[in-house]
Amino acid sequence: MAGKDTNDEEFQDALSEPAPPSQKAATNKPDHEKLIDDIIEKNSKLSLTDGEGGAADAEGASNKDNEDDDSGDKADVIQPDGELSLEELQLQEKELSAEQLAANKEKAEKLKLEGNELFKNDEPERAIVVYTEALNICPSVNSKERAVLFCNRAAAKMKLEANKAAISDCTQAIELNPVYVRALLRRAKLYEQDERPDEALTDYKRVYEIDPGQPDAREAQIRLPAFINERNEKLKNEMLSSLKGLGDMILKPFGLSTANFQMQQDPNSGSYSINFNQNNS
């Protein structure tokens, strides 16, 4: 398949790997797992705020990524405490040696696999916390690795139907790796669920440029333009109807109505001109 990104299948591969040792231990939890439990307990009673519907399965785990859910207002994900901005991460890295940065990268990789296992076990909230912990130590220079973490965290947020937060994570993944097909596809589907077809089409077109064999991108470029045109025509008719009602109200004292004014479209430019007809009053 043309333009295939090797990172694109990383999540799926990780899901088939054995659980990390920290997942299997029944006692003596590591410090970071104790932190996770504490954060989950603190956040469990807080209300969430995202208004988008839709759900998705794990990245690469099944085809349910394509399913929509019209269940109305849904909860958003509360960001775990202590998430570092890029500037804070880079400032923190200035105090670290090359050996420490390499160790952080290795630890972030292990945390990513742990987050994947949590996601696979239907624990998206805990997966989000672990992915965030990984992002807080994964070196800022490792753009592709950080992009995978953001995209995987977006998958967990999608499972919680927190589409707005998931779109944000997909966008950060794409900024780090502009040819990350899976992040582009995920964001395109989120845009569709959020009734933003124009933006969805832009992402699908980008996917097609990278990978012309991608079936969802091909299908969307056939389906979405017609949908967008139909929506635009409907909006135009609604606008004209509202303007007609307002115009009739304004013109009535003068013995006129909008029937005195006829709109004609230029077939070449598509623009409209208005002609006055005194006899239609």
URJO-V182339 format. One record per residue. N is the residue number from 1. RES is the residue in three letters. BURIAL is b if it has 16 or more other ideal C-beta (glycine too) atoms within 10 Angstrom, else e. Layout:
n=[N:N]
res=[RES:RES]
burial=[BURIAL:BURIAL]
This chain:
n=[1:2:3:4:5:6:7:8:9:10:11:12:13:14:15:16:17:18:19:20:21:22:23:24:25:26:27:28:29:30:31:32:33:34:35:36:37:38:39:40:41:42:43:44:45:46:47:48:49:50:51:52:53:54:55:56:57:58:59:60:61:62:63:64:65:66:67:68:69:70:71:72:73:74:75:76:77:78:79:80:81:82:83:84:85:86:87:88:89:90:91:92:93:94:95:96:97:98:99:100:101:102:103:104:105:106:107:108:109:110:111:112:113:114:115:116:117:118:119:120:121:122:123:124:125:126:127:128:129:130:131:132:133:134:135:136:137:138:139:140:141:142:143:144:145:146:147:148:149:150:151:152:153:154:155:156:157:158:159:160:161:162:163:164:165:166:167:168:169:170:171:172:173:174:175:176:177:178:179:180:181:182:183:184:185:186:187:188:189:190:191:192:193:194:195:196:197:198:199:200:201:202:203:204:205:206:207:208:209:210:211:212:213:214:215:216:217:218:219:220:221:222:223:224:225:226:227:228:229:230:231:232:233:234:235:236:237:238:239:240:241:242:243:244:245:246:247:248:249:250:251:252:253:254:255:256:257:258:259:260:261:262:263:264:265:266:267:268:269:270:271:272:273:274:275:276:277:278:279:280:281]
res=[MET:ALA:GLY:LYS:ASP:THR:ASN:ASP:GLU:GLU:PHE:GLN:ASP:ALA:LEU:SER:GLU:PRO:ALA:PRO:PRO:SER:GLN:LYS:ALA:ALA:THR:ASN:LYS:PRO:ASP:HIS:GLU:LYS:LEU:ILE:ASP:ASP:ILE:ILE:GLU:LYS:ASN:SER:LYS:LEU:SER:LEU:THR:ASP:GLY:GLU:GLY:GLY:ALA:ALA:ASP:ALA:GLU:GLY:ALA:SER:ASN:LYS:ASP:ASN:GLU:ASP:ASP:ASP:SER:GLY:ASP:LYS:ALA:ASP:VAL:ILE:GLN:PRO:ASP:GLY:GLU:LEU:SER:LEU:GLU:GLU:LEU:GLN:LEU:GLN:GLU:LYS:GLU:LEU:SER:ALA:GLU:GLN:LEU:ALA:ALA:ASN:LYS:GLU:LYS:ALA:GLU:LYS:LEU:LYS:LEU:GLU:GLY:ASN:GLU:LEU:PHE:LYS:ASN:ASP:GLU:PRO:GLU:ARG:ALA:ILE:VAL:VAL:TYR:THR:GLU:ALA:LEU:ASN:ILE:CYS:PRO:SER:VAL:ASN:SER:LYS:GLU:ARG:ALA:VAL:LEU:PHE:CYS:ASN:ARG:ALA:ALA:ALA:LYS:MET:LYS:LEU:GLU:ALA:ASN:LYS:ALA:ALA:ILE:SER:ASP:CYS:THR:GLN:ALA:ILE:GLU:LEU:ASN:PRO:VAL:TYR:VAL:ARG:ALA:LEU:LEU:ARG:ARG:ALA:LYS:LEU:TYR:GLU:GLN:ASP:GLU:ARG:PRO:ASP:GLU:ALA:LEU:THR:ASP:TYR:LYS:ARG:VAL:TYR:GLU:ILE:ASP:PRO:GLY:GLN:PRO:ASP:ALA:ARG:GLU:ALA:GLN:ILE:ARG:LEU:PRO:ALA:PHE:ILE:ASN:GLU:ARG:ASN:GLU:LYS:LEU:LYS:ASN:GLU:MET:LEU:SER:SER:LEU:LYS:GLY:LEU:GLY:ASP:MET:ILE:LEU:LYS:PRO:PHE:GLY:LEU:SER:THR:ALA:ASN:PHE:GLN:MET:GLN:GLN:ASP:PRO:ASN:SER:GLY:SER:TYR:SER:ILE:ASN:PHE:ASN:GLN:ASN:ASN:SER]
burial=[e:e:e:e:b:e:b:b:e:b:b:e:e:b:b:e:e:e:e:b:e:b:e:e:e:e:e:e:e:e:e:e:b:e:b:b:e:e:b:e:e:e:b:e:e:e:e:e:e:b:e:b:b:b:b:b:b:b:b:b:b:e:e:e:b:e:e:e:e:e:e:e:e:b:e:b:b:b:e:b:e:e:e:e:e:e:e:e:b:e:e:e:e:e:e:e:e:e:e:e:b:e:e:b:b:e:e:b:b:e:b:b:b:b:b:b:b:b:b:b:e:e:b:b:b:b:b:b:b:b:b:b:b:b:b:b:b:b:b:b:e:b:b:e:b:b:b:b:b:b:b:b:b:b:b:b:b:b:b:b:b:b:b:b:b:b:b:b:b:b:e:b:b:b:e:b:b:e:b:b:b:b:b:b:b:b:b:b:b:b:b:b:b:b:e:e:b:e:e:b:b:e:b:b:e:b:b:b:e:b:b:e:e:b:e:e:b:e:e:b:e:e:e:b:e:e:e:e:e:e:e:e:e:e:e:e:e:e:e:e:e:e:e:e:e:e:b:e:e:e:b:e:e:e:e:b:b:b:e:b:e:e:e:e:e:e:e:e:e:e:e:e:e:e:e:e:e:e:e:e:e]
